Amino acid sequence: MYSLVRILFFSACFFCFLNPMFGQQEQDKELAKEYMLQAELTLEGSKAEDDAKDQMVLAANLDTTFIKANFGAGELYLKTIGKELAVKYFLRVYRQDADYRFDIEYRIGMSYQYGLEFNKAIDFYTRYKDKLTKKPNYQGKDKVDMKDVDRRITECKNGKEFVASPKPYSIVNIGREINSEFEDFAPILNASEDEIFFTTRRRDGNTYENVAEDNKPYEDIFTTTRIGTTWQKAKNIGPTLNTKFFDSSLAFSPDGTTLFVYKDDGGGDIYFSERKKDGSWSSLEALPGVINSSYKESSISITKDGELLYFASERPGGFGGSDIYVCTKDSRGEWSRVKNLGSAINTEYDEDGPFIDYDGKALYFSSRGRKGMGGFDIFKSNLLDKEKNEWSDPENMGYPINSPDDDVFFSGTKDGKRWYYSSVRGDGLGYSDIYKIEPSTEEKKPPVAAKEPEPVIELPKVEPVKEPIVEEVKPKVEPKPEVVPVQYVVNVVDADSKSPLDAKVRMQGLKDNLVVGIENLAEGSSKFLIVATTTKDYRLSVEKEGYVFQTLTVKIEGASAKEKTINRTIEMRKLSVGVVSILRNIYFDFEKATFKTESYSELNKLETMMKQNTSLQVEIGGHTDSVGDNKFNLGLSLRRANAVKNFLTSKGVDTRRIKAVGYGETKPLASNDDEEEGRQFNRRVEFKVLGK
């Protein structure tokens, strides 16, 4: 099948080359058809949606009038990652034929929602509602029920609220020693937080070479330990627990002896393995039938005392979809009574990923219902009465922990001060990565210790001398002034025309990664609310298709009782031939060409720019300072430029669009006599537009 595709593809290319009268536009349309055929054959023979997406996107960009290819590209983006990129292709379809699909407005709304553009999402969801209202009897397969649309609109309204007031959590990528370019998820840690187990679909180190029907390796469980503050490189846990098919880590008993694993057997069952004295693991055993059923059981968590076991199941009799249950250990030490956690936790939608904290009271879980912003959101509820099975109203953990996509499989530490989970984020190494979450401490002040009462000394009674009564005048106490957030208004304009640009603007703390709340104003204008009371450095990023993205460091004074508004205008340059931009936020290990984890945010922006502008051709230039041998610096700069090129090509960017050059120390931007003002600026990677 695939040989036929290659023959057809290269035959088309050969024909275009030999026929000079064949216009470039017609050549592109013919190539688009061939790529479309490749994508369809890929999906026909497998579920390799990522592979098919790359082919479909090529077809759509070669011929923007090819409605079927553009709709297919948008659909495949929604099914994989980069869901916010689907809107570009759906809008092409919508502008040419608004009736191509009955649910086209709904799909545009979904893509905007995933991209945090909630107002635009609501607009298109409302357009779809109007269409559905006018055709109430429509029963096509591409119909989305009004209930689902209303739910989406509610999620967008929640999302606007959450993004405007983000929770003070620092979310940091756990690092390349654990994460890979493939899916890495379901992290679980021991009580001392120096051992981690997680699930991955990476190729390197996988138990078997065979792949699933989506053309990616099956899930395997990996593990590693932490020495000091450094995680060691993760390794496969071994064939005792990993098989030829899907194996996923679920939970770790608080005493560190039992590992719970998910397998596809029986519709989806939970198994466990005991750690032996020599550190090896026993063969997997299924949990008793009172927990496992003929339906899917997908996740589990056990209390510190080992007496209660919380799990998610799709068995009948629940509130809808997957529900969370609790199972109790009886006097004989056997798992016996199973109870649904009830409407306080479960909804008509899916609930999954329970994690019971070490205190046995705080339950974290994911839900598609309640006050969410899309997909699974993580919630927290506290146990009020164990005997009555009463729980507090679940509280959404908020943005940026939650997103419009699925956020699930959340686990905490023994001291309750940190959490771990997996997410698809802008600074990821590939698909989903594992992150550590810590609450911010910047605004916390130590409590004032209460004064010990003065000892009471008994004195002999003395008749008081009567004095004239004088009314005490109490000094007026001025109320403590409230802190008013600093309003940082960013206006994005075209560098040439000065007209406003509807760009994607984000801001977060440079060192602590705390996300700053944003409110969209008029087109091209966004307002950030700075609540930190001390002067702080922030990273401001601005992206717009067809323009050079910018990542800036800005220093902003802390909030005080005085109202303050700071206006900042960002001029964006179009991607035209000759334009040069410095990638200052790409960092390498000392004298090496390997990226540090904090580089991936900038690398991912570069990848997005290359994929949005498919005809763009660039030079990646590596530069060094003058310290060291000239020949070594020249070679190092080339290796670093090639590292950036290799990153882009590994993400599907055509290698012919990228030229890597090493300049060594030959093109300094400043004097090499000073570290901060000179050499630091000279150590850089640049991209230059060669063609468009």
VOGU-3710 file (C-alpha; in Angstrom, 3 decimals, decimal comma):
1> myslvrilff> 0,000/0,000/0,000  2,663/2,489/1,062  4,878/1,535/-1,919  1,996/2,485/-4,207  1,707/5,840/-2,493  5,403/6,547/-2,974  5,217/5,602/-6,657  2,249/7,889/-7,202  3,895/10,710/-5,288  7,244/10,605/-7,082
11> sacffcflnp> 5,540/10,104/-10,438  3,629/13,316/-9,847  6,811/15,150/-8,873  8,618/13,826/-11,983  5,760/14,896/-14,241  5,761/18,413/-12,793  9,515/18,676/-13,282  9,434/17,589/-16,953  6,556/19,814/-17,972  7,678/23,458/-17,866
21> mfgqqeqdke> 4,247/24,615/-19,078  2,700/23,167/-15,980  2,170/26,247/-13,768  3,428/26,325/-10,203  -0,116/26,629/-8,936  -1,225/23,536/-10,823  1,848/21,675/-9,612  0,960/22,516/-6,035  -2,619/21,330/-6,525  -1,461/18,031/-7,972
31> lakeymlqae> 1,004/17,544/-5,120  -1,764/18,386/-2,660  -3,876/15,560/-4,078  -0,989/13,117/-3,683  -0,383/14,109/-0,066  -4,118/13,839/0,572  -4,064/10,328/-0,876  -1,123/9,410/1,359  -3,016/10,646/4,417  -6,156/8,696/3,505
41> ltlegskaed> -4,188/5,493/2,883  -2,341/5,946/6,176  -5,653/6,198/8,051  -7,160/3,353/6,075  -4,408/0,959/7,105  -3,908/2,196/10,684  -4,792/4,825/13,273  -1,534/6,695/12,782  -3,240/10,074/13,096  -0,019/11,983/13,787
51> dakdqmvlaa> 1,540/10,672/10,568  -1,634/11,337/8,592  -1,852/14,848/10,046  1,581/15,804/8,695  0,562/14,609/5,225  -2,844/16,296/5,381  -1,343/19,593/6,515  1,079/19,532/3,578  -1,858/18,995/1,216  -3,877/21,804/2,804
61> nldttfikan> -1,027/24,305/2,664  -0,117/23,454/-0,933  -3,696/24,181/-1,982  -5,671/26,403/0,383  -8,758/25,977/-1,834  -8,711/22,186/-1,344  -11,632/22,057/1,081  -11,458/18,359/1,862  -7,753/18,521/2,746  -8,173/21,631/4,873
71> fgagelylkt> -11,080/20,135/6,787  -9,056/16,932/7,264  -6,061/18,893/8,586  -8,246/20,689/11,132  -9,934/17,463/12,189  -6,608/15,677/12,729  -5,242/18,576/14,775  -8,282/18,292/17,071  -7,606/14,560/17,477  -3,893/14,908/18,310
81> igkelavkyf> -1,921/17,830/19,775  -1,735/21,437/18,659  -5,536/21,576/18,786  -5,526/25,378/18,665  -3,879/25,184/15,200  -6,995/23,545/13,736  -8,807/26,883/13,485  -6,657/28,044/10,548  -7,820/25,144/8,388  -11,450/25,155/9,504
91> lrvyrqdady> -11,691/28,879/8,738  -10,447/28,256/5,187  -13,324/25,804/4,743  -15,842/28,137/6,388  -14,954/31,098/4,195  -15,272/29,076/1,004  -18,279/26,938/1,878  -20,031/27,551/5,222  -22,332/24,599/4,505  -19,559/22,055/3,867
101> rfdieyrigm> -20,222/20,528/7,283  -23,194/21,204/9,505  -20,944/21,411/12,580  -18,163/23,569/11,070  -18,884/26,513/13,420  -18,774/24,154/16,391  -15,372/22,823/15,351  -14,003/26,349/14,900  -15,275/27,132/18,400  -13,501/24,068/19,794
111> syqyglefnk> -10,164/25,102/18,310  -10,476/28,645/19,665  -11,382/27,211/23,082  -8,265/25,037/23,141  -6,220/28,130/22,283  -7,709/30,071/25,253  -9,460/32,477/22,854  -12,740/32,154/24,698  -14,613/35,149/23,247  -14,042/33,912/19,696
121> aidfytrykd> -15,039/30,398/20,753  -18,310/31,651/22,247  -19,006/33,596/19,043  -18,746/30,476/16,874  -20,572/28,235/19,343  -23,399/30,799/19,277  -23,404/30,777/15,469  -23,788/27,010/15,574  -26,631/27,299/18,089  -28,434/29,699/15,756
131> kltkkpnyqg> -28,048/27,228/12,884  -29,333/24,372/15,068  -32,306/26,458/16,210  -33,289/27,119/12,612  -33,031/23,403/11,766  -34,300/21,602/14,892  -35,135/18,427/12,965  -31,680/17,984/11,442  -30,415/14,464/12,216  -27,142/14,183/10,266
141> kdkvdmkdvd> -24,098/12,462/11,728  -22,372/15,849/11,935  -24,981/17,221/14,342  -23,882/18,289/17,837  -26,683/18,418/20,409  -27,641/21,743/21,966  -26,767/20,418/25,427  -23,169/19,838/24,370  -22,893/23,290/22,821  -24,285/24,949/25,948
151> rriteckngk> -21,756/23,008/28,007  -18,952/24,306/25,777  -20,122/27,896/26,170  -20,219/27,470/29,949  -16,679/26,070/29,874  -15,501/29,125/27,934  -17,078/31,469/30,473  -15,369/29,532/33,252  -12,118/29,667/31,287  -12,277/33,462/30,989
161> efvaspkpys> -12,710/33,689/34,751  -9,872/31,255/35,526  -7,364/32,775/33,078  -8,045/36,310/34,332  -7,308/35,187/37,918  -4,716/32,387/37,748  -3,876/30,450/40,887  -0,382/31,103/42,321  1,194/27,814/41,297  4,661/27,386/39,853
171> ivnigreins> 4,587/24,615/37,219  8,031/23,394/36,174  9,014/20,714/33,658  10,653/17,907/35,630  13,425/17,635/33,043  14,861/15,686/30,138  16,148/12,908/32,417  12,501/11,822/32,708  10,601/13,412/29,830  11,026/12,540/26,156
181> efedfapiln> 9,676/13,649/22,780  6,898/11,050/23,169  4,026/10,802/25,661  5,178/10,750/29,296  2,397/10,659/31,889  0,842/9,175/35,068  3,671/10,089/37,502  3,665/8,463/40,952  6,248/9,026/43,679  7,255/7,340/46,914
191> asedeifftt> 6,751/9,018/50,280  10,303/10,405/50,414  9,900/11,853/46,903  13,185/10,404/45,642  11,749/7,657/43,439  9,321/8,076/40,556  7,374/5,682/38,333  5,653/6,880/35,174  4,274/5,695/31,851  5,863/6,485/28,495
201> rrrdgntyen> 5,536/5,656/24,810  9,155/6,447/23,922  11,056/4,246/21,508  14,381/4,345/23,317  14,374/1,621/25,972  10,918/0,250/25,193  10,528/-3,444/26,064  9,552/-4,461/22,532  10,053/-2,954/19,088  6,480/-3,589/17,947
211> vaednkpyed> 4,155/-0,589/17,684  0,455/-0,032/18,270  -1,975/0,718/15,440  -1,197/4,442/15,744  2,419/3,648/14,707  3,830/4,553/18,137  5,314/2,188/20,725  3,059/0,604/23,314  3,035/2,071/26,823  5,802/0,945/29,170
221> iftttrigtt> 6,509/1,763/32,803  9,803/3,562/33,500  11,388/4,529/36,793  14,280/6,493/38,233  15,624/7,893/41,498  16,739/11,316/42,635  20,176/11,960/44,095  20,176/15,297/45,876  18,231/17,611/43,559  19,058/15,735/40,362
231> wqkaknigpt> 16,933/12,996/38,799  18,918/10,208/37,178  18,128/9,136/33,622  14,917/7,086/33,623  15,039/3,385/32,708  12,539/0,690/31,828  11,274/-1,064/34,970  11,743/-4,429/33,255  9,896/-7,260/31,504  8,321/-8,572/34,727
241> lntkffdssl> 5,840/-5,686/34,623  6,083/-4,563/30,997  4,598/-6,723/28,260  4,273/-6,471/24,477  1,182/-4,316/24,889  -0,096/-1,432/27,026  1,187/-1,260/30,616  0,606/1,856/32,696  1,584/2,888/36,219  -1,381/3,899/38,392
251> afspdgttlf> -0,380/4,229/42,034  2,251/3,422/44,626  1,375/2,304/48,130  2,504/4,783/50,821  4,752/2,139/52,404  6,636/1,763/49,102  6,019/-1,957/48,656  3,131/-2,214/46,170  2,864/-0,853/42,653  -0,543/-0,774/40,935
261> vykddgggdi> -0,638/-1,188/37,153  -3,334/-0,852/34,474  -3,702/-3,443/31,714  -6,229/-3,738/28,872  -7,348/-7,190/30,046  -11,041/-7,684/30,844  -12,041/-4,371/29,300  -9,416/-2,648/31,446  -8,318/-4,051/34,837  -6,033/-3,096/37,713
271> yfserkkdgs> -3,130/-5,313/38,759  -0,544/-5,090/41,527  3,052/-6,163/42,092  5,006/-6,470/45,352  8,578/-5,249/45,688  10,924/-7,966/46,932  13,796/-7,462/49,365  16,326/-7,430/46,516  14,408/-4,581/44,814  12,902/-6,727/42,048
281> wsslealpgv> 9,166/-6,979/41,432  6,844/-9,949/41,734  4,656/-11,101/38,864  1,478/-9,093/38,370  -1,720/-10,220/40,070  -5,207/-8,882/39,372  -7,067/-7,130/42,166  -10,105/-9,089/43,393  -13,321/-9,115/41,380  -15,053/-6,792/43,811
291> inssykessi> -12,773/-4,081/42,375  -12,199/-5,325/38,829  -15,283/-5,983/36,725  -16,084/-6,789/33,124  -16,072/-3,013/32,572  -13,105/-0,624/32,551  -11,318/0,207/35,815  -8,825/2,913/34,905  -7,201/4,376/38,025  -6,626/3,764/41,730
301> sitkdgelly> -5,314/5,311/44,960  -4,872/3,795/48,428  -4,860/5,440/51,846  -1,766/5,628/54,032  -3,117/3,000/56,446  -3,969/0,681/53,539  -7,602/0,323/54,652  -9,390/2,251/51,876  -8,924/2,018/48,137  -10,370/4,615/45,748
311> faserpggfg> -10,771/3,712/42,092  -12,533/4,790/38,885  -14,856/2,398/37,071  -17,308/2,426/34,171  -19,491/-0,292/35,746  -23,277/0,158/35,526  -25,242/1,765/38,349  -23,219/4,955/38,583  -24,149/8,530/37,797  -22,896/8,343/34,214
321> gsdiyvctkd> -19,773/7,279/32,334  -16,856/6,661/34,693  -17,450/7,164/38,438  -15,183/7,090/41,486  -15,756/4,364/44,088  -14,238/3,415/47,428  -13,500/-0,135/48,581  -12,989/-1,091/52,248  -10,693/-3,777/53,666  -12,496/-6,075/56,116
331> srgewsrvkn> -11,299/-7,628/59,387  -9,704/-10,512/57,477  -7,613/-8,102/55,432  -9,599/-8,654/52,248  -11,131/-6,051/49,960  -14,890/-6,387/50,360  -17,448/-3,572/50,344  -17,550/-1,184/47,336  -19,416/2,116/47,540  -20,005/4,859/44,960
341> lgsainteyd> -18,776/8,216/46,327  -22,121/9,730/45,400  -23,289/12,938/43,778  -20,939/15,053/45,890  -18,092/13,724/43,710  -19,614/12,019/40,664  -21,648/13,663/37,894  -23,412/12,580/34,715  -20,038/13,116/33,008  -16,802/11,136/33,513
351> edgpfidydg> -14,742/11,200/36,718  -11,272/9,621/36,789  -7,786/9,722/38,316  -8,509/9,770/42,082  -5,624/10,543/44,441  -6,244/10,386/48,182  -3,727/12,521/50,065  -1,536/11,138/52,841  -3,877/12,700/55,427  -6,698/10,471/54,150
361> kalyfssrgr> -9,027/13,461/53,816  -8,129/15,472/50,713  -9,252/13,772/47,509  -7,964/15,026/44,166  -9,708/13,766/41,044  -10,491/14,745/37,459  -13,945/15,445/36,071  -15,492/16,434/32,752  -18,391/17,953/34,667  -18,765/20,658/37,326
371> kgmggfdifk> -17,220/24,086/36,870  -14,559/23,159/34,336  -12,890/24,882/31,400  -12,898/21,914/29,003  -11,977/18,225/28,948  -10,942/16,744/32,294  -10,223/19,323/35,000  -8,611/18,518/38,354  -10,723/19,138/41,463  -10,169/18,874/45,209
381> snlldkekne> -12,689/17,733/47,833  -12,313/17,077/51,564  -13,825/14,163/53,475  -16,312/15,554/55,997  -17,752/12,342/57,441  -16,204/8,950/56,693  -19,147/6,901/57,952  -21,746/8,931/56,069  -19,560/9,233/52,952  -19,924/13,021/52,992
391> wsdpenmgyp> -17,590/15,243/50,972  -17,158/18,991/50,605  -18,103/20,713/47,358  -15,240/19,989/44,914  -13,095/23,011/44,096  -11,511/23,461/40,672  -7,713/23,676/41,029  -7,848/26,528/38,521  -5,619/27,825/35,757  -2,757/27,211/34,918
401> inspdddvff> -2,982/23,682/36,380  -6,149/23,088/34,376  -6,623/23,829/30,686  -9,326/23,324/28,024  -7,715/19,937/27,253  -7,597/16,839/29,491  -5,830/17,276/32,839  -5,784/14,014/34,746  -3,645/11,666/36,915  -2,565/14,084/39,632
411> sgtkdgkrwy> -0,493/12,942/42,624  0,835/14,674/45,715  3,713/14,439/48,181  3,721/13,338/51,815  4,007/16,877/53,182  1,208/18,103/50,901  3,339/20,950/49,550  3,946/19,711/46,006  2,113/17,818/43,289  3,040/16,067/40,068
421> yssvrgdglg> 1,028/15,545/36,882  1,381/15,369/33,120  0,286/18,020/30,666  0,811/19,291/27,119  2,389/22,714/27,669  4,392/25,260/25,720  7,712/24,256/27,295  7,287/20,518/26,719  9,868/18,276/25,065  7,283/16,634/22,832
431> ysdiykieps> 3,785/15,379/23,576  2,690/15,255/27,219  5,444/15,849/29,777  5,602/15,415/33,547  5,591/18,587/35,651  6,081/19,512/39,291  3,626/21,969/40,845  4,454/24,129/43,853  2,358/26,884/45,467  3,920/30,326/45,349
441> teekkppvaa> 5,538/31,660/48,509  6,260/35,191/47,305  3,211/36,769/48,969  3,252/34,653/52,144  4,436/36,326/55,340  5,325/34,492/58,558  2,529/34,711/61,134  3,092/37,055/64,066  3,652/34,989/67,194  1,055/35,607/69,909
451> kepepvielp> 2,465/37,225/73,065  2,410/35,181/76,234  0,029/36,711/78,808  1,740/38,639/81,612  1,696/36,773/84,969  -0,955/38,022/87,397  0,529/39,285/90,679  -1,788/39,532/93,699  -1,410/42,869/95,581  -2,991/44,012/98,840
461> kvepvkepiv> -6,279/45,813/98,386  -6,095/49,602/98,642  -9,136/51,851/98,573  -8,985/53,813/95,363  -8,871/57,577/95,450  -11,801/58,983/93,534  -10,671/61,086/90,647  -12,819/63,143/88,316  -13,974/61,100/85,335  -12,157/62,073/82,180
471> eevkpkvepk> -13,379/60,564/78,891  -10,544/58,740/77,146  -9,808/59,948/73,642  -8,679/56,995/71,546  -6,221/57,732/68,736  -7,730/57,377/65,293  -6,517/54,198/63,593  -6,022/54,583/59,874  -7,215/51,552/57,872  -4,445/49,604/56,194
481> pevvpvqyvv> -4,370/50,573/52,526  -5,322/47,810/50,126  -2,865/46,678/47,484  -4,012/47,582/43,974  -2,677/45,383/41,149  -0,472/47,079/38,566  -2,187/47,183/35,166  0,322/46,283/32,475  -1,287/46,973/29,096  0,358/45,472/26,016
491> nvvdadsksp> -0,531/46,841/22,582  0,699/44,782/19,627  1,084/46,531/16,265  2,561/45,900/12,832  6,060/47,434/12,732  5,415/49,099/9,362  1,760/50,133/9,312  1,403/50,530/13,111  -2,023/48,921/12,807  -3,113/46,669/15,728
501> ldakvrmqgl> -2,466/42,930/15,485  -4,573/40,239/17,103  -1,593/38,346/18,535  -1,205/35,660/21,193  0,307/37,363/24,254  1,377/35,597/27,462  3,285/36,637/30,593  4,761/34,693/33,493  7,409/35,101/36,172  10,915/34,617/34,801
511> kdnlvvgien> 12,168/32,563/37,749  9,036/31,144/39,379  6,936/30,521/36,220  3,856/32,047/37,880  1,327/32,899/35,163  -0,021/36,449/35,155  -3,758/36,964/34,690  -4,791/38,415/31,342  -7,853/40,218/30,055  -8,320/40,847/26,342
521> laegsskfli> -9,340/44,422/25,564  -9,708/45,771/22,031  -8,039/44,093/19,050  -4,301/43,905/19,633  -4,593/45,035/23,244  -4,272/42,916/26,390  -4,192/43,837/30,062  -2,135/41,945/32,650  -2,736/42,363/36,384  0,476/42,294/38,432
531> vatttkdyrl> -0,307/41,319/42,030  3,255/40,691/43,315  4,253/43,419/45,781  7,972/43,337/44,948  9,827/44,315/41,789  10,094/41,248/39,614  11,295/40,047/36,196  8,711/38,581/33,818  8,873/36,789/30,482  6,548/38,339/27,907
541> svekegyvfq> 5,914/36,328/24,742  4,115/37,548/21,625  3,233/35,342/18,629  1,385/36,030/15,395  1,253/33,945/12,230  3,306/35,588/9,468  5,449/37,537/11,968  8,666/37,021/13,928  7,714/35,875/17,429  9,192/37,812/20,345
551> tltvkiegas> 10,208/36,688/23,839  11,100/39,625/26,059  12,239/40,033/29,654  10,505/42,925/31,419  11,056/44,258/34,929  7,908/45,543/36,664  7,623/47,271/40,027  5,431/45,566/42,591  1,827/46,445/43,341  1,074/48,957/46,098
561> akektinrti> -1,815/51,032/47,426  -1,341/53,430/44,528  -3,047/52,725/41,216  -0,594/52,337/38,389  -0,940/51,604/34,674  2,005/50,797/32,421  1,525/50,831/28,648  3,847/48,852/26,407  3,743/48,734/22,609  5,243/45,706/20,857
571> emrklsvgvv> 6,067/46,138/17,181  5,986/42,879/15,224  8,079/42,416/12,087  6,735/40,436/9,161  8,647/37,352/8,088  10,370/38,857/5,060  13,631/37,890/3,400  16,645/39,178/5,343  14,914/39,532/8,710  17,126/38,317/11,577
581> silrniyfdf> 16,017/37,442/15,093  18,006/36,271/18,122  16,772/33,189/19,972  18,038/34,302/23,367  16,126/31,746/25,398  17,815/28,661/23,959  20,337/27,327/26,457  22,989/24,640/26,067  25,010/22,578/28,514  28,494/23,999/29,070
591> ekatfktesy> 30,659/23,503/25,965  28,064/21,082/24,550  25,329/21,127/21,907  22,640/19,553/24,120  19,661/21,654/25,155  18,827/22,489/28,714  15,209/21,803/29,671  14,373/25,519/29,866  15,119/25,880/26,124  12,035/24,040/24,909
601> selnkletmm> 9,607/26,924/25,304  11,587/28,947/22,736  12,210/25,916/20,516  8,490/25,130/20,436  7,704/28,709/19,382  10,209/28,360/16,559  8,583/25,075/15,537  5,125/26,680/15,524  6,376/29,564/13,383  7,901/27,147/10,855
611> kqntslqvei> 4,711/25,063/10,684  2,396/28,060/10,375  4,496/29,509/7,553  5,104/26,441/5,426  7,093/28,162/2,659  9,509/29,817/5,095  13,209/29,019/4,603  15,646/30,011/7,333  19,285/29,976/8,314  20,055/28,893/11,876
621> gghtdsvgdn> 23,295/30,583/12,914  25,332/29,587/15,960  27,605/32,149/17,662  30,075/32,046/20,574  32,138/34,514/22,577  35,916/34,792/22,130  36,863/32,663/25,139  38,676/29,491/24,104  40,197/28,158/20,909  38,905/29,646/17,637
631> kfnlglslrr> 38,605/26,261/15,949  36,731/24,747/18,900  34,327/27,724/19,022  33,625/27,419/15,299  32,833/23,716/15,635  30,744/24,249/18,770  28,663/26,973/17,117  27,953/24,694/14,142  26,971/21,786/16,399  24,557/24,042/18,270
641> anavknflts> 23,038/25,350/15,049  22,611/21,768/13,882  20,996/20,856/17,207  18,278/23,442/16,524  17,902/22,185/12,957  17,641/18,572/14,145  14,972/19,548/16,665  12,873/21,126/13,914  13,283/18,249/11,477  12,362/15,752/14,217
651> kgvdtrrika> 9,079/17,653/14,497  8,319/17,217/10,802  9,817/20,400/9,340  11,389/19,712/5,925  15,191/19,684/6,290  15,509/21,546/2,950  13,940/24,599/4,584  16,720/24,934/7,173  20,373/25,826/6,701  22,659/25,459/9,732
661> vgygetkpla> 25,785/27,666/9,913  28,427/28,052/12,618  30,001/31,506/12,908  32,037/30,916/16,049  33,290/34,200/17,489  33,414/36,082/14,160  30,209/38,139/14,566  30,109/39,608/18,091  27,248/41,913/19,066  29,220/43,508/21,896
671> snddeeegrq> 32,696/43,611/23,397  34,002/40,301/24,727  35,806/42,145/27,535  32,812/41,940/29,870  30,725/38,871/30,792  27,256/40,341/31,444  27,378/43,194/28,925  29,417/41,420/26,255  30,196/37,717/26,153  26,735/36,733/27,362
681> fnrrvefkvl> 25,158/38,560/24,398  27,621/37,058/21,954  26,755/33,460/22,935  23,573/33,115/20,923  21,579/31,354/18,233  19,920/33,393/15,471  17,527/32,653/12,681  17,561/34,566/9,407  14,816/34,426/6,788  16,290/33,227/3,486
691> gk> 13,091/32,754/1,517  9,345/32,930/1,878
//
